[in-house]
């Protein structure tokens, strides 16, 4: 089947799915990269329909896994793709049911992200979390969702692992306390350095926004308030995705040495 009009309802839907409200209302989201699509399919996600442009996607190998494909022109593909250089394939995916924190398996490490506002940072942290055995992710008091196109892109598919839970700060603290996690708050004025932190038991690393950091609620509920030691002349803070990576790698190193 072929779609030739920019006014086609499916073309319009793909464009609307850039917005969270549309994703929530339709329980759909968009993938416009084959690597991410393969990882979503392998994680059990289903495709509603897909657009394919032969002129751009001659090397695409997943077409046989897609149930409904519409051939489109390069102009339409460029219009609906989130990327500046379209791959030739755009798939509309069906969301999975929302993960419930009460059903989460107990993991050694938890990463909590409080009110992060940049999807690229969330995606990068999800990718690092997967690499460092942080098997549970809490998106805390956030307005972003895991199906944001920039989260998908920067996470390289780690957002599809079924280990991400959207919760409030109160719900997060209650869960962590009930399951004996040590809450490690990443703060610039922490009373101990990262190399002094205790990662010997179940640990939840909590990160806040770059501009304001963690609020007093999390600082007051922290068991450890930890800073990254810095000796530079200018830098007094780091990008949150960099800070998170440093914390997670150090936690993994400390755990591996025990």
Secondary structure, DSSP 8 states (H G I E B T S, - for coil): -B---TT-HHHHHHHHTTSHHHHHHHTEEEE--HHHHHHHHHTT-EEEEEEE-TTT-TT---GGG-S-EEE--HHHHHHH-SSSS--SEEEEEE------GGG----SEEEEEES---HHHHHHHHHHHHHTTEEEEEEES-S--TTSHHHHHHHTTGGGSS-EEEE-HHHHHHHHHHTT-EEEEE-TT-SEEGGG---SS-EEEEE-BTTTBS-HHHHHH-SEEEE-----SS-----HHHHHHHHHHHHHHHHHH-
